[in-house]
Amino acid sequence: MLSLGLLIPFGGPAAAERVTQIAVNMTSTVPAKHVTLIHDGLSEMVETRAADAEALLAERGLTRTPEDTLNVDPGSPLVDGETVVFQAAVTLTVVVDGQPRVVRSAASSVAGLLDQQGIGWDLHDRVSPAPAAPLGNDLVVAVAHVERWTETVRVPVAAPVVRRFAFNLKPGVIKLLVPGRPGLKELRYTVSRTANRRGTRRALLVARVLRPPKARIIAEGVGEYAALSQLAERSIVGTLRLADSALAMIATAYTAHCSGCSGTTAIGMHAGHGIVAVDPRVIPLGTHMFIPGYGPAIAGDTGGAIRGRRIDLGFNSDAAAFRFGRRPVTVYLIR
């Protein structure tokens, strides 16, 4: 079989025209496709009979280099409605810790370039332009690795809890007196990287309290003497505080109806249960106290026979006073 090229000289111009027509006819048999071509961020709709992406780029006068990016296989057949994204590489300079080198890249941003070039960095390092900035020809990208920096953090300071014994509450009852408030502390550290840059070490430089905490005050009910034993099991410190205020005394009983009694105490209160007579040299008038077997009381009166560690307990009836009689007691002063 003779090639068409060999037949042309023998056929003259008419034969050449027929060959050209045949080629046009062969091309026209390939159906046209409408493809979206995005070239360096610019989008355009293209009508083409190119068989693949490589031919489409050649048709548009674009030469692809190994550094360029193409979102499709350059040799795969084009499909009508397909989108072809071509990003041409740019030439730029990367300076890492003062060491420059020229590279070509089609990355979309500075961060993409650094990742592509295997250059590690994080938010503590200095990167210029910003990691999100786009690339351009002749751009200079500088990376300065930072191995040490200072870091300031603020942390809450828990409010201390202060527990107070309340003899007017039943045993086991807890009442919040003051809600308290946490404080705030500021800590400043020097942070340095480990040799492999995968970890960090911290050294505390300074700590200061920005806002001191306010104590949370809780009242705990303490009833009769048995409650003190339970309290000792829970808090030896609390029990020692009570013991420190304890007075061993001899108690007698009286009522407002006793002979010579006016019904009004030395501090102007009405005599009765909870008002006791004391020697002011031992227990000052107005002192609050707790007496197991009797309950909470106030030092509200005096008496001629009440001297030293003697105490006279007020009752509301003669029968109650008679039942109490005379007995040793432990008096816990509430301070």
HUMOHU-V414266 format. One record per residue. RES is the residue in one letter. PHI is phi in degrees with one decimal (999 if undefined). PSI is psi in radians with two decimals (999 if undefined). Layout:
res->RES phi->PHI psi->PSI
res->RES phi->PHI psi->PSI
This chain:
res->M phi->999 psi->2.29
res->L phi->-88.0 psi->2.48
res->S phi->-73.1 psi->2.81
res->L phi->-62.8 psi->-0.60
res->G phi->-60.9 psi->-0.62
res->L phi->-74.4 psi->-0.42
res->L phi->-83.9 psi->-0.35
res->I phi->-60.3 psi->-0.81
res->P phi->-59.7 psi->-0.56
res->F phi->-82.6 psi->-0.35
res->G phi->-98.3 psi->-0.29
res->G phi->77.1 psi->-2.92
res->P phi->-59.8 psi->-0.62
res->A phi->-62.8 psi->-0.69
res->A phi->-66.6 psi->-0.68
res->A phi->-63.3 psi->-0.70
res->E phi->-63.2 psi->-0.65
res->R phi->-65.9 psi->-0.68
res->V phi->-64.1 psi->-0.76
res->T phi->-61.7 psi->-0.72
res->Q phi->-63.9 psi->-0.67
res->I phi->-62.1 psi->-0.76
res->A phi->-62.3 psi->-0.74
res->V phi->-63.2 psi->-0.74
res->N phi->-63.3 psi->-0.68
res->M phi->-65.4 psi->-0.71
res->T phi->-67.4 psi->-0.68
res->S phi->-68.7 psi->-0.26
res->T phi->-76.3 psi->-0.30
res->V phi->-80.6 psi->2.12
res->P phi->-67.3 psi->2.52
res->A phi->-72.2 psi->2.54
res->K phi->-122.0 psi->2.60
res->H phi->-106.7 psi->2.02
res->V phi->-124.1 psi->2.44
res->T phi->-89.8 psi->2.10
res->L phi->-109.3 psi->2.09
res->I phi->-106.9 psi->1.96
res->H phi->-119.1 psi->1.96
res->D phi->53.0 psi->0.74
res->G phi->90.0 psi->-0.17
res->L phi->-100.2 psi->2.33
res->S phi->-110.0 psi->2.40
res->E phi->-147.6 psi->2.59
res->M phi->-90.3 psi->2.21
res->V phi->-119.6 psi->2.35
res->E phi->-98.8 psi->2.13
res->T phi->-145.4 psi->2.67
res->R phi->-111.6 psi->0.26
res->A phi->-63.6 psi->2.48
res->A phi->-77.2 psi->-0.58
res->D phi->-145.0 psi->3.11
res->A phi->-65.0 psi->-0.64
res->E phi->-61.0 psi->-0.76
res->A phi->-68.1 psi->-0.61
res->L phi->-62.8 psi->-0.75
res->L phi->-63.7 psi->-0.73
res->A phi->-63.1 psi->-0.69
res->E phi->-62.2 psi->-0.58
res->R phi->-92.4 psi->0.11
res->G phi->76.3 psi->0.45
res->L phi->-107.4 psi->2.25
res->T phi->-104.5 psi->2.18
res->R phi->-93.3 psi->2.32
res->T phi->-110.8 psi->2.89
res->P phi->-59.2 psi->-0.47
res->E phi->-81.6 psi->-0.27
res->D phi->-73.1 psi->2.83
res->T phi->-119.6 psi->2.52
res->L phi->-138.0 psi->2.30
res->N phi->-79.9 psi->-0.12
res->V phi->-127.7 psi->2.86
res->D phi->-66.3 psi->2.14
res->P phi->-60.5 psi->-0.42
res->G phi->-98.2 psi->-0.03
res->S phi->-78.7 psi->2.55
res->P phi->-60.3 psi->2.43
res->L phi->-74.3 psi->2.55
res->V phi->-120.2 psi->2.46
res->D phi->-58.1 psi->2.31
res->G phi->88.3 psi->0.00
res->E phi->-72.0 psi->2.71
res->T phi->-113.7 psi->2.18
res->V phi->-113.6 psi->2.14
res->V phi->-111.2 psi->2.08
res->F phi->-120.4 psi->2.15
res->Q phi->-119.4 psi->1.98
res->A phi->-78.3 psi->2.45
res->A phi->-70.6 psi->2.64
res->V phi->-117.0 psi->2.75
res->T phi->-98.0 psi->2.24
res->L phi->-149.5 psi->3.01
res->T phi->-113.4 psi->2.30
res->V phi->-112.3 psi->2.19
res->V phi->-115.5 psi->1.96
res->V phi->-111.5 psi->1.99
res->D phi->50.2 psi->0.76
res->G phi->86.0 psi->-0.07
res->Q phi->-103.4 psi->1.93
res->P phi->-87.9 psi->2.67
res->R phi->-154.8 psi->2.56
res->V phi->-94.8 psi->2.29
res->V phi->-135.4 psi->2.86
res->R phi->-119.3 psi->2.37
res->S phi->-152.1 psi->2.56
res->A phi->-108.8 psi->0.31
res->A phi->-62.1 psi->2.67
res->S phi->-84.5 psi->-0.28
res->S phi->-150.7 psi->2.98
res->V phi->-61.5 psi->-0.74
res->A phi->-61.3 psi->-0.72
res->G phi->-64.0 psi->-0.67
res->L phi->-62.0 psi->-0.84
res->L phi->-62.3 psi->-0.70
res->D phi->-64.5 psi->-0.74
res->Q phi->-63.4 psi->-0.64
res->Q phi->-87.9 psi->0.01
res->G phi->70.9 psi->0.54
res->I phi->-98.3 psi->1.94
res->G phi->-73.8 psi->2.53
res->W phi->-163.6 psi->2.81
res->D phi->-146.2 psi->-3.01
res->L phi->-69.0 psi->-0.29
res->H phi->-80.9 psi->-0.39
res->D phi->-77.2 psi->2.76
res->R phi->-98.0 psi->2.04
res->V phi->-121.7 psi->2.24
res->S phi->-138.5 psi->2.28
res->P phi->-62.1 psi->3.13
res->A phi->-58.7 psi->2.59
res->P phi->-53.8 psi->-0.52
res->A phi->-84.9 psi->-0.09
res->A phi->-68.7 psi->2.52
res->P phi->-74.6 psi->2.80
res->L phi->-88.7 psi->2.77
res->G phi->-154.7 psi->2.81
res->N phi->-59.0 psi->2.44
res->D phi->65.8 psi->0.26
res->L phi->-70.2 psi->2.53
res->V phi->-110.9 psi->2.07
res->V phi->-106.7 psi->2.12
res->A phi->-113.4 psi->2.36
res->V phi->-126.4 psi->2.12
res->A phi->-117.2 psi->1.95
res->H phi->-74.4 psi->2.33
res->V phi->-108.2 psi->2.17
res->E phi->-104.2 psi->-0.16
res->R phi->-149.7 psi->2.43
res->W phi->-156.6 psi->2.98
res->T phi->-104.8 psi->2.59
res->E phi->-137.3 psi->2.32
res->T phi->-115.9 psi->2.25
res->V phi->-129.5 psi->2.67
res->R phi->-116.8 psi->2.31
res->V phi->-128.6 psi->2.55
res->P phi->-74.4 psi->2.65
res->V phi->-112.9 psi->2.09
res->A phi->-61.8 psi->2.45
res->A phi->-73.7 psi->2.29
res->P phi->-66.6 psi->2.64
res->V phi->-106.9 psi->2.13
res->V phi->-108.3 psi->2.15
res->R phi->-105.0 psi->2.29
res->R phi->-121.3 psi->2.52
res->F phi->-86.2 psi->2.24
res->A phi->-115.9 psi->1.95
res->F phi->-79.9 psi->-0.13
res->N phi->-92.8 psi->0.04
res->L phi->-109.4 psi->2.60
res->K phi->-68.1 psi->2.68
res->P phi->-56.5 psi->2.34
res->G phi->89.5 psi->-0.22
res->V phi->-82.7 psi->2.29
res->I phi->-118.0 psi->2.34
res->K phi->-128.4 psi->2.27
res->L phi->-80.9 psi->2.08
res->L phi->-92.9 psi->-0.80
res->V phi->-133.4 psi->2.13
res->P phi->-66.6 psi->-0.43
res->G phi->75.4 psi->3.14
res->R phi->-159.3 psi->2.33
res->P phi->-68.9 psi->2.67
res->G phi->-93.2 psi->-3.06
res->L phi->-137.9 psi->2.28
res->K phi->-124.4 psi->2.47
res->E phi->-109.9 psi->2.27
res->L phi->-119.4 psi->2.33
res->R phi->-118.5 psi->2.22
res->Y phi->-118.1 psi->2.67
res->T phi->-97.1 psi->2.19
res->V phi->-113.5 psi->2.27
res->S phi->-128.9 psi->2.61
res->R phi->-82.8 psi->2.69
res->T phi->-77.2 psi->2.98
res->A phi->-59.1 psi->-0.62
res->N phi->-90.0 psi->0.09
res->R phi->62.2 psi->0.26
res->R phi->-97.2 psi->-0.20
res->G phi->-140.2 psi->3.01
res->T phi->-134.5 psi->2.74
res->R phi->-121.3 psi->2.45
res->R phi->-117.3 psi->2.46
res->A phi->-131.6 psi->2.19
res->L phi->-72.1 psi->2.21
res->L phi->-93.1 psi->-0.90
res->V phi->-153.5 psi->2.59
res->A phi->-133.2 psi->2.37
res->R phi->-143.4 psi->2.58
res->V phi->-89.5 psi->2.06
res->L phi->-83.4 psi->-0.61
res->R phi->-145.4 psi->2.04
res->P phi->-68.5 psi->2.60
res->P phi->-73.3 psi->2.69
res->K phi->-108.8 psi->2.25
res->A phi->-63.0 psi->2.51
res->R phi->-94.6 psi->2.07
res->I phi->-106.6 psi->2.20
res->I phi->-123.2 psi->2.33
res->A phi->-97.6 psi->2.29
res->E phi->-112.4 psi->2.23
res->G phi->-69.1 psi->2.36
res->V phi->-128.8 psi->2.05
res->G phi->-94.3 psi->-2.07
res->E phi->-77.4 psi->-3.06
res->Y phi->-59.8 psi->-0.59
res->A phi->-61.5 psi->-0.54
res->A phi->-64.5 psi->-0.52
res->L phi->-66.1 psi->-0.61
res->S phi->-66.4 psi->-0.73
res->Q phi->-64.9 psi->-0.65
res->L phi->-63.6 psi->-0.66
res->A phi->-62.9 psi->-0.62
res->E phi->-66.9 psi->-0.58
res->R phi->-85.1 psi->-0.65
res->S phi->-148.8 psi->1.72
res->I phi->-64.2 psi->-0.56
res->V phi->-65.7 psi->-0.77
res->G phi->-62.1 psi->-0.70
res->T phi->-65.2 psi->-0.69
res->L phi->-63.7 psi->-0.60
res->R phi->-64.0 psi->-0.73
res->L phi->-64.3 psi->-0.76
res->A phi->-62.1 psi->-0.59
res->D phi->-65.2 psi->-0.46
res->S phi->-99.7 psi->0.14
res->A phi->-84.5 psi->2.43
res->L phi->-125.7 psi->2.24
res->A phi->-84.1 psi->2.13
res->M phi->-138.7 psi->2.91
res->I phi->-103.0 psi->2.19
res->A phi->-110.2 psi->2.43
res->T phi->-121.9 psi->3.12
res->A phi->-127.8 psi->2.60
res->Y phi->-145.5 psi->2.91
res->T phi->-129.7 psi->2.94
res->A phi->-69.9 psi->-0.22
res->H phi->-97.6 psi->0.19
res->C phi->-68.5 psi->2.80
res->S phi->-63.2 psi->2.20
res->G phi->86.4 psi->-0.03
res->C phi->-87.3 psi->2.41
res->S phi->-91.9 psi->-0.27
res->G phi->89.5 psi->-0.16
res->T phi->-118.5 psi->2.29
res->T phi->-84.1 psi->3.09
res->A phi->-65.0 psi->-0.42
res->I phi->-102.4 psi->0.22
res->G phi->86.7 psi->0.18
res->M phi->-94.4 psi->2.79
res->H phi->-77.9 psi->2.28
res->A phi->-67.3 psi->2.54
res->G phi->161.4 psi->-2.92
res->H phi->-61.3 psi->2.28
res->G phi->99.2 psi->-0.20
res->I phi->-108.6 psi->2.12
res->V phi->-122.3 psi->2.64
res->A phi->-96.7 psi->2.39
res->V phi->-137.9 psi->2.97
res->D phi->-90.4 psi->1.96
res->P phi->-58.4 psi->-0.34
res->R phi->-73.5 psi->-0.38
res->V phi->-99.1 psi->-0.82
res->I phi->-127.7 psi->2.01
res->P phi->-63.0 psi->2.54
res->L phi->-60.2 psi->2.45
res->G phi->93.1 psi->-0.12
res->T phi->-69.5 psi->2.36
res->H phi->-88.1 psi->2.54
res->M phi->-151.4 psi->2.96
res->F phi->-132.3 psi->2.31
res->I phi->-123.4 psi->1.92
res->P phi->-53.6 psi->2.36
res->G phi->87.9 psi->-0.19
res->Y phi->-124.9 psi->-0.80
res->G phi->112.9 psi->-2.89
res->P phi->-69.5 psi->2.60
res->A phi->-153.3 psi->2.89
res->I phi->-127.5 psi->2.37
res->A phi->-73.1 psi->1.70
res->G phi->-120.0 psi->-0.01
res->D phi->-150.7 psi->2.96
res->T phi->-128.8 psi->2.98
res->G phi->-157.0 psi->2.59
res->G phi->-61.8 psi->-0.55
res->A phi->-91.2 psi->-0.05
res->I phi->-92.9 psi->1.73
res->R phi->-132.0 psi->2.48
res->G phi->65.6 psi->-2.36
res->R phi->-91.2 psi->0.98
res->R phi->-115.9 psi->2.56
res->I phi->-144.4 psi->2.45
res->D phi->-116.3 psi->2.07
res->L phi->-94.7 psi->2.27
res->G phi->-78.3 psi->2.45
res->F phi->-130.1 psi->2.78
res->N phi->-87.3 psi->-0.26
res->S phi->-141.0 psi->2.68
res->D phi->-63.6 psi->-0.61
res->A phi->-63.7 psi->-0.74
res->A phi->-66.4 psi->-0.69
res->A phi->-66.0 psi->-0.69
res->F phi->-64.8 psi->-0.71
res->R phi->-64.6 psi->-0.63
res->F phi->-70.1 psi->-0.79
res->G phi->66.8 psi->-2.33
res->R phi->-128.0 psi->2.26
res->R phi->-160.1 psi->2.73
res->P phi->-75.0 psi->2.49
res->V phi->-138.2 psi->2.83
res->T phi->-108.8 psi->2.17
res->V phi->-104.8 psi->2.14
res->Y phi->-102.5 psi->2.02
res->L phi->-82.3 psi->2.30
res->I phi->-97.5 psi->2.05
res->R phi->-107.1 psi->999
